[in-house]
């Protein structure tokens, strides 16, 4: 059994206790083993990194913002920066967990645990963030596979990446789905138009020749979490009006999505996350908000599920309920699913609300085909 070992540079942490507690809990949850190592000075750090490099993927909390290429670091590294820093594109960096505080250690354990599964990384553009990871079911059956497209959230900010959806990808693979975990350029680095274009282009890439042979494009579910919920519902509305689209969703699932951007901006959700992403307030960019806000795009003309934990942010719960009522009134087919849980329970495979969501998706895509009624 391999272990996930993390090297912490001198001076990064004032006290080790919190890091050790978080790391131990994260390892125990995934049934893994690992260690935190704290070299006492720079020579000891250099020796530790040199010893780790030949033995597979390991974690590293560096003391400064410099790219690891500048240090001549060799080996495969999960870089963990508690502070918010630009993405490190050094060749040795397999994943960069950044800007998530000391809890980044927990996310790093999940990255190490889940991303060891083989994936086909498909680029749909030239930027490093324009890709999707395709994984086929753990026990492939006969014929083509139904597809779950996963779009992560994080209030459209670059420090949150597609690793957030890896636990769901593993769960859905085990349930018989191919998964398409989509990364995209975020607006804080590239602007809102780039984000919208990437989600559309990344979804359309499902029909590309290098992946489509294994996929049943008549059985595709779009699942978006938080800001990703806004992105997938907006995409479903765009696709409903695009007769040339090669693929469309049989079901779109908002997992605690931001479904009314006008209200979210007025209530200053995420400390102004909406206006930061779209490039201005709703009064300054009314057309952008109208095109982007799911509630302004009703009806979308295809089935949708609105999922939210009742212990989530109350405004997000309110937006989900308001959107569902408006979608029903507009004539759309809507399923509302609520259960105990917070904002991240909806993407936790061990939570009751995700079990119910998976059963809902299965009723639509696996058991009786795309014309079956959704589970209440």
Backbone torsions as a table, in degrees:
resi	resn	phi	psi	omega
1	UNK	NA	126.2	178.8
2	UNK	-77.6	161.8	-179.4
3	UNK	-124.6	152.0	176.5
4	UNK	-100.2	109.8	-177.3
5	UNK	-109.6	135.5	-176.4
6	UNK	-122.5	129.3	177.8
7	UNK	-101.7	128.7	-178.8
8	UNK	-110.3	118.7	-177.7
9	UNK	-64.6	151.2	178.6
10	UNK	-58.5	136.4	175.2
11	UNK	87.7	-5.8	-178.8
12	UNK	-71.2	-42.5	-176.8
13	UNK	-116.6	132.6	177.5
14	UNK	-75.5	-29.6	178.4
15	UNK	-140.9	143.9	-175.0
16	UNK	-89.6	-15.6	-167.2
17	UNK	-59.2	-50.4	-176.2
18	UNK	-62.7	-44.3	179.2
19	UNK	-60.6	-43.4	-179.4
20	UNK	-65.1	-38.3	179.3
21	UNK	-66.4	-48.4	-179.3
22	UNK	-61.0	-45.6	-177.0
23	UNK	-63.6	-44.3	-179.4
24	UNK	-63.8	-42.7	179.6
25	UNK	-64.7	-41.4	-179.1
26	UNK	-64.5	-41.8	177.8
27	UNK	-64.4	-43.9	-178.1
28	UNK	-63.3	-38.9	-178.8
29	UNK	-62.6	-35.1	-178.9
30	UNK	-95.9	3.5	-179.8
31	UNK	67.1	33.2	-176.8
32	UNK	-113.3	168.6	175.1
33	UNK	-121.3	155.7	178.5
34	UNK	-176.5	-176.8	-178.5
35	UNK	-149.8	151.2	169.0
36	UNK	-107.0	129.8	179.7
37	UNK	-119.0	134.9	-176.4
38	UNK	-121.6	83.7	177.1
39	UNK	-58.7	144.0	-172.1
40	UNK	-82.8	-21.2	-179.3
41	UNK	-153.8	178.5	-176.4
42	UNK	-63.3	-42.6	176.3
43	UNK	-60.7	-40.1	178.4
44	UNK	-66.5	-36.9	176.7
45	UNK	-62.4	-46.7	-179.9
46	UNK	-59.5	-41.1	179.5
47	UNK	-65.9	-42.0	-178.4
48	UNK	-63.8	-44.5	-180.0
49	UNK	-65.7	-38.9	179.1
50	UNK	-64.8	-34.9	179.2
51	UNK	-72.7	-35.5	-178.0
52	UNK	-73.8	-37.2	-168.5
53	UNK	-52.5	-41.3	-176.7
54	UNK	-76.8	-5.1	-167.5
55	UNK	-111.3	27.0	175.3
56	UNK	97.1	-174.2	-173.1
57	UNK	-63.5	131.0	176.6
58	UNK	-140.3	165.7	-179.5
59	UNK	-100.3	153.8	-178.9
60	UNK	-148.2	125.1	170.3
61	UNK	-101.7	100.9	-178.9
62	UNK	-78.1	162.6	-178.3
63	UNK	-86.7	-17.8	-175.8
64	UNK	-136.4	175.9	-175.4
65	UNK	-83.1	-6.1	-174.5
66	UNK	-61.2	144.9	173.8
67	UNK	-60.3	146.3	-177.5
68	UNK	-68.8	-20.8	175.5
69	UNK	-60.5	-32.2	-179.7
70	UNK	-67.5	-23.8	178.6
71	UNK	-90.0	-3.2	-178.2
72	UNK	68.6	25.8	-176.8
73	UNK	-70.2	132.6	179.1
74	UNK	-108.3	163.1	178.4
75	UNK	98.4	179.3	-178.4
76	UNK	-102.5	120.8	-168.9
77	UNK	-123.8	137.2	161.2
78	UNK	-97.3	108.7	-179.1
79	UNK	-85.0	134.3	-177.1
80	UNK	-125.5	112.1	176.5
81	UNK	-115.4	111.6	175.9
82	UNK	-59.1	-31.9	178.9
83	UNK	-82.6	160.2	176.3
84	UNK	-79.9	120.1	-177.7
85	UNK	-139.1	159.4	175.7
86	UNK	-61.9	153.8	179.4
87	UNK	-62.0	133.5	176.7
88	UNK	-88.4	114.2	-178.2
89	UNK	-98.2	17.3	177.4
90	UNK	-56.8	146.1	-176.8
91	UNK	-60.7	-26.0	-178.1
92	UNK	-82.2	-11.9	-174.9
93	UNK	-89.1	110.7	178.0
94	UNK	-80.0	-39.7	177.3
95	UNK	-143.8	148.4	177.9
96	UNK	-127.1	107.3	175.7
97	UNK	-91.8	117.5	-172.4
98	UNK	-141.6	146.2	174.1
99	UNK	70.5	21.0	-179.7
100	UNK	-113.0	17.4	179.4
101	UNK	68.2	-164.1	-179.1
102	UNK	-67.3	-19.3	176.2
103	UNK	-66.2	-11.4	173.6
104	UNK	-54.4	-27.2	176.4
105	UNK	-61.8	-38.8	178.1
106	UNK	-65.6	-44.4	178.6
107	UNK	-64.1	-35.6	179.3
108	UNK	-65.2	-39.0	176.1
109	UNK	-60.7	-43.5	179.3
110	UNK	-64.4	-40.5	177.1
111	UNK	-59.5	-48.5	-179.9
112	UNK	-61.3	-40.9	-176.7
113	UNK	-70.6	-48.6	-171.1
114	UNK	-86.0	-33.4	-173.0
115	UNK	-86.4	8.9	169.5
116	UNK	-77.4	-15.5	177.4
117	UNK	-70.1	139.6	-177.9
118	UNK	-61.0	137.8	177.6
119	UNK	-141.2	148.5	170.8
120	UNK	-97.2	113.3	178.4
121	UNK	-88.2	118.5	-176.0
122	UNK	-109.9	117.8	176.4
123	UNK	-85.2	132.7	175.0
124	UNK	-113.9	9.9	177.1
125	UNK	-166.0	179.2	-174.3
126	UNK	-85.6	-22.4	-177.1
127	UNK	-73.1	146.8	179.9
128	UNK	-58.9	-22.3	179.7
129	UNK	-93.2	6.9	178.7
130	UNK	-101.1	81.2	-179.6
131	UNK	-155.0	164.8	169.2
132	UNK	-136.1	145.1	175.3
133	UNK	-99.3	119.4	178.5
134	UNK	-100.0	126.9	172.5
135	UNK	-129.5	134.5	178.1
136	UNK	-88.8	162.4	-176.6
137	UNK	-56.2	150.5	-179.2
138	UNK	-61.6	-35.1	177.2
139	UNK	-125.2	82.2	-174.9
140	UNK	-58.1	134.3	175.4
141	UNK	-97.5	-168.9	179.5
142	UNK	-76.2	148.3	174.6
143	UNK	80.4	-170.1	-178.5
144	UNK	-81.3	156.6	-172.7
145	UNK	-99.4	139.3	168.0
146	UNK	-62.5	154.8	-169.5
147	UNK	-122.6	131.8	171.4
148	UNK	-109.0	116.3	177.2
149	UNK	-95.3	124.7	-174.6
150	UNK	-112.5	127.6	179.5
151	UNK	-125.8	116.5	-174.7
152	UNK	-78.0	165.4	176.9
153	UNK	-109.7	-141.0	-175.7
154	UNK	110.5	28.7	-179.0
155	UNK	52.2	36.2	174.1
156	UNK	62.5	23.8	-177.4
157	UNK	-103.0	144.5	-169.1
158	UNK	-68.9	-20.9	-179.3
159	UNK	-71.5	-13.1	176.0
160	UNK	-101.8	129.4	-170.9
161	UNK	-131.3	-177.9	-172.5
162	UNK	-67.3	-11.9	176.3
163	UNK	-59.5	-24.5	178.9
164	UNK	-57.0	-28.9	-174.5
165	UNK	-98.8	2.7	-178.3
166	UNK	-63.0	-39.6	176.9
167	UNK	-60.5	-39.9	177.0
168	UNK	-66.2	-38.9	179.2
169	UNK	-59.1	-43.9	179.5
170	UNK	-63.9	-42.4	179.7
171	UNK	-64.2	-43.8	-178.8
172	UNK	-69.2	-36.0	173.9
173	UNK	-58.4	-43.3	179.9
174	UNK	-66.4	-23.1	179.8
175	UNK	-88.5	-1.2	175.2
176	UNK	105.6	10.2	-179.8
177	UNK	-99.5	146.3	158.5
178	UNK	-77.8	141.8	179.5
179	UNK	-116.7	142.8	-178.4
180	UNK	-126.4	92.1	-175.4
181	UNK	-90.6	108.2	-165.9
182	UNK	-94.7	127.6	169.4
183	UNK	-104.2	155.5	-175.3
184	UNK	-154.8	158.3	176.4
185	UNK	-70.7	132.3	-178.9
186	UNK	-93.9	152.6	-171.5
187	UNK	-69.2	-21.9	179.4
188	UNK	-67.2	-23.5	176.7
189	UNK	-104.0	-27.0	-168.8
190	UNK	-129.6	-9.6	-178.3
191	UNK	94.7	156.9	-174.7
192	UNK	-64.2	-41.0	-177.7
193	UNK	-59.4	-38.1	179.6
194	UNK	-64.4	-39.7	178.6
195	UNK	-62.5	-48.1	179.9
196	UNK	-61.1	-45.2	-179.6
197	UNK	-62.6	-40.2	-176.4
198	UNK	-68.5	-41.2	-180.0
199	UNK	-63.6	-40.4	177.5
200	UNK	-66.4	-45.5	-178.3
201	UNK	-68.1	-39.6	179.1
202	UNK	-65.7	-36.2	176.4
203	UNK	-69.3	-44.5	-179.8
204	UNK	-62.4	-27.2	-178.8
205	UNK	-64.8	-14.3	173.5
206	UNK	-55.9	-32.2	-177.6
207	UNK	-85.1	4.4	-179.3
208	UNK	-69.2	154.7	-173.9
209	UNK	-64.3	-26.6	-176.2
210	UNK	-79.1	-10.8	-179.1
211	UNK	-126.0	-28.7	-167.2
212	UNK	-65.4	-24.2	-175.8
213	UNK	-60.4	-29.8	-177.4
214	UNK	-93.8	-3.5	-168.5
215	UNK	-113.6	142.1	173.2
216	UNK	-93.9	97.9	-173.9
217	UNK	-78.1	-0.2	170.1
218	UNK	-87.5	-9.1	179.8
219	UNK	-127.4	78.2	-178.6
220	UNK	-121.4	129.4	173.7
221	UNK	-113.9	133.9	176.1
222	UNK	-98.5	122.4	177.4
223	UNK	-123.4	121.0	179.3
224	UNK	-126.9	135.0	-177.9
225	UNK	-105.0	130.4	173.6
226	UNK	60.5	-117.1	174.7
227	UNK	-60.6	-31.8	175.0
228	UNK	-63.7	-27.6	174.4
229	UNK	-63.6	-43.1	175.0
230	UNK	-60.5	-42.7	-175.9
231	UNK	-66.1	-40.1	-177.6
232	UNK	-75.4	-34.9	179.3
233	UNK	-71.0	-38.9	174.8
234	UNK	-62.1	-41.7	178.4
235	UNK	-61.6	-43.4	178.9
236	UNK	-59.8	-38.9	177.4
237	UNK	-66.5	-40.5	177.7
238	UNK	-63.0	-43.5	-177.3
239	UNK	-67.6	-31.1	-179.8
240	UNK	-63.3	-24.4	-179.2
241	UNK	-103.5	9.3	-176.8
242	UNK	-114.7	97.5	-178.1
243	UNK	-69.7	-16.3	-178.4
244	UNK	-89.3	-5.1	-175.8
245	UNK	-63.0	132.7	-179.1
246	UNK	-79.0	-19.6	-178.3
247	UNK	-147.9	145.1	177.0
248	UNK	-141.8	165.1	-178.2
249	UNK	-83.3	137.6	168.8
250	UNK	-76.6	-26.0	178.9
251	UNK	-153.2	139.8	174.4
252	UNK	-117.4	130.7	-175.3
253	UNK	-120.4	118.6	171.9
254	UNK	-91.9	117.3	177.9
255	UNK	-102.3	95.4	-177.3
256	UNK	56.3	44.5	-174.2
257	UNK	-76.9	158.3	174.2
258	UNK	-91.0	92.0	-164.1
259	UNK	-100.9	-3.5	174.1
260	UNK	-138.1	99.2	-174.0
261	UNK	-71.8	-30.4	178.8
262	UNK	-63.2	-50.1	178.9
263	UNK	-67.3	-40.4	179.4
264	UNK	-60.9	-36.1	177.4
265	UNK	-71.2	-43.2	179.6
266	UNK	-61.9	-35.8	-179.6
267	UNK	-88.3	-0.6	174.3
268	UNK	60.7	42.5	179.5
269	UNK	-62.7	142.4	179.4
270	UNK	61.0	32.9	-179.6
271	UNK	53.4	49.4	177.1
272	UNK	82.6	25.2	-175.8
273	UNK	-63.0	-34.5	-176.3
274	UNK	-67.7	-50.9	-179.0
275	UNK	-67.0	-32.3	176.2
276	UNK	-64.4	-39.0	-178.5
277	UNK	-74.2	-45.6	-174.5
278	UNK	-82.3	-14.5	176.5
279	UNK	97.6	9.8	178.5
280	UNK	167.7	172.6	179.2
281	UNK	-74.6	164.6	-178.0
282	UNK	-60.5	-31.8	179.4
283	UNK	-73.9	-22.2	-179.8
284	UNK	-87.8	-30.5	-174.1
285	UNK	-130.3	58.3	-175.2
286	UNK	-60.0	-36.3	-179.2
287	UNK	-68.8	-39.9	178.3
288	UNK	-63.9	-43.4	178.0
289	UNK	-63.2	-40.8	-177.7
290	UNK	-64.3	-40.1	179.5
291	UNK	-73.5	-27.4	-170.8
292	UNK	-97.2	-27.6	-173.9
293	UNK	-79.4	121.5	-177.7
294	UNK	-54.5	-39.4	-176.1
295	UNK	-68.8	-24.9	178.4
296	UNK	-80.2	-9.2	-176.5
297	UNK	-100.9	3.6	-178.1
298	UNK	-68.9	148.3	-8.0
299	UNK	-79.4	152.5	178.2
300	UNK	-93.3	-18.2	172.6
301	UNK	79.7	15.4	175.1
302	UNK	-145.2	157.6	-174.4
303	UNK	-62.7	143.3	179.8
304	UNK	-139.8	144.7	173.1
305	UNK	-117.3	134.9	-179.7
306	UNK	-114.6	111.8	-173.2
307	UNK	-116.0	133.9	178.0
308	UNK	-156.8	141.2	174.0
309	UNK	-80.6	142.0	-175.8
310	UNK	-77.6	-9.5	172.7
311	UNK	-99.3	11.6	177.3
312	UNK	-72.0	174.4	170.6
313	UNK	-48.7	129.5	-173.3
314	UNK	-64.1	-31.3	178.3
315	UNK	-69.5	-38.5	176.6
316	UNK	-66.4	-39.1	175.6
317	UNK	-62.4	-42.8	178.3
318	UNK	-62.9	-43.1	179.4
319	UNK	-63.4	-39.5	179.0
320	UNK	-63.6	-44.9	-179.3
321	UNK	-66.7	-41.4	179.9
322	UNK	-64.5	-42.7	178.9
323	UNK	-62.8	-45.0	-178.1
324	UNK	-60.4	-42.9	179.3
325	UNK	-64.5	-41.9	179.8
326	UNK	-67.0	-37.8	179.8
327	UNK	-66.3	-41.6	176.6
328	UNK	-61.7	-44.6	-179.5
329	UNK	-62.7	-30.0	179.8
330	UNK	-81.8	-6.3	177.0
331	UNK	101.0	3.4	178.6
332	UNK	-77.9	154.9	174.0
333	UNK	-84.1	114.5	-171.7
334	UNK	-127.3	134.7	169.8
335	UNK	-116.0	129.3	176.9
336	UNK	-105.7	129.7	-179.9
337	UNK	-130.2	116.1	176.9
338	UNK	-126.8	148.2	178.0
339	UNK	-162.3	173.6	177.1
340	UNK	-63.6	148.4	-179.4
341	UNK	141.3	160.1	-179.4
342	UNK	-103.9	-160.4	-172.7
343	UNK	-65.3	-30.6	-177.6
344	UNK	-98.3	-7.6	177.0
345	UNK	-61.6	-31.2	-176.9
346	UNK	-70.0	-12.9	175.3
347	UNK	-119.8	22.8	177.6
348	UNK	-105.8	112.3	-177.8
349	UNK	-59.2	-19.4	-178.9
350	UNK	-89.6	-0.8	-174.6
351	UNK	-91.1	149.6	176.8
352	UNK	-60.6	-36.1	-177.0
353	UNK	-68.7	-33.7	175.6
354	UNK	-71.3	-37.2	177.6
355	UNK	-58.5	-41.7	178.0
356	UNK	-68.6	-37.4	178.1
357	UNK	-64.8	-43.5	179.5
358	UNK	-62.4	-38.5	177.7
359	UNK	-65.4	-37.4	176.4
360	UNK	-62.2	-47.0	179.7
361	UNK	-63.5	-42.3	-179.6
362	UNK	-60.9	-40.0	-179.5
363	UNK	-63.4	-28.7	-179.1
364	UNK	-85.5	-41.7	-168.7
365	UNK	-105.1	-28.5	-171.6
366	UNK	-107.4	-46.0	-168.5
367	UNK	-77.6	-51.4	-172.1
368	UNK	-124.4	9.1	178.6
369	UNK	87.1	-179.6	-171.0
370	UNK	-74.0	-11.0	-178.4
371	UNK	-97.4	4.1	-179.6
372	UNK	-77.6	151.7	179.0
373	UNK	-73.0	147.4	179.4
374	UNK	-71.3	156.1	177.1
375	UNK	-71.9	134.4	178.8
376	UNK	-72.9	NA	NA
